[in-house]
Amino acid sequence: MQNEVILPLVGYLALVFLLSFYAYRRRQTGEFLNEYFLGSRSMGGFVLAMTITATYISASSFIGGPGAAYKYGIGWVLLSLIQLPAIWLSLGVLGKKFAILARRYNAVTLNDMLYARYQSRILVWFASVSLLVAFVGAMTVQFIGGARLLEAAAGIPYGTGLLIFGLSIALYTAFGGFRASVLNDALQGLVMLLGTILLLVGTIYKAGGLSEAVSTLRTIDPNLVSPHGADNILSGPFMASFWVLVCFGVIGLPHTAVRCISYRDSKAVHRGIIIGTIVMAILMFGMHLAGALGRAIIPDLTIPDQVIPTLMITVLPPIAAGIFLAAPMAAIMSTINAQLLQSSATIVKDLYLNLFPQQIKQEKKLARISSFSTLFLGILLLLAAWQPPEMLIWLNLLAFGGLQAVFLWPLVLGLYWEKANAHGALASMLTGAISYTLLASFSINLLGFHPIVPSLLLSLLAFGIGNLFGSKQIQQTAASQ
């Protein structure tokens, strides 16, 4: 193991646990459900920006995305910037209206919002099961990515790295709750910014300057500096699909949407949009450009996803490499803690309290159940990641696209279409889930589009048709509450 690389990471983990201890102390005051799962709706603009950015950015932004830029060139760097409106779309489309309705209904989870809007237990149960199934697959992949990153960059054996990584997240999320999650997201966002700047500067310096790096890329393959990318991969349907999957569709991700009901006031959401978009721009541009320019330094990698760990060791001194190692770890941890907490909220609030509503006054019991369910889920994910099958990377894509196909239209149309009802929402959810699963599983790309595009179109059509058969009276009653 490389001690000089590991020491900054140990310091980072110590800060994570200190923030979690602070959040645990704050948990002792106020109503448990609102504090544990929403941090008493007290986020300011900076913390909101950092938590929604850190939740959105995962291992793919620090490992997979730069790996694609390494393989396909600077065109992929430009493609990555198509994600910049994601924060504005999430907070702008859901934002104020979502938060106002959440406070009116005293909603703690996304499914609370769906029930208040559509008054359908069947819809909530289907949404809960869909969320849990998708999150288990997505979080397992993130666990594997974190352990393999420690293995490649710091020489820590896979099993040991998995235990360190997994138990750290499970413990601080279980005992600190939402407040620990968002405070650590703020820390992790700053770590990601620092790490990105360090790596990009080191890469440009090692390559002999920006112009020299671009000249080297042009020598390797002229298409590496073309807007269309190597192999002319960046076609119109491909870019449209990419934008839907990683930008517009983010509105439908439950762990992103729940951030939109937990901020303090309008000023916070306005600042969150501005700061979050700036941070997103620096992270996306910096990491993908480092991956693309990395080919000028290390031209013969057989596995493109190894470019960032390899660059880290090649262009940075050990201490700086340790600081950067914390950056992709932070990206992975922030995504997992948001999904882990949302899964726990689904189990406790949407399933357990729906079955036993009289338990809502038993706050000490709910606290134990919530912490235990979060910790138990974390341990299950450790076991699932111990012997990882290769298919999990595809399960990750299936999970996120599936969540968007299930939740996007019920959320957006529930907010902005007065006549939307439970029949339409449920039809949309079922159609989105089934169509996306079939298209993605059999790799069917209609007219060259990613499965998420036809799936969202079909689920929108299903919403309109199903809505014709639903009761308008239920919807109007729910909307007027």
Summary of the structure (lengths in Angstrom):
residues: 481
radius of gyration: 22.0
end to end distance: 59.6
largest distance: 70.1
contacts: 1870
relative contact order: 0.18
helix: 85%
strand: 0%
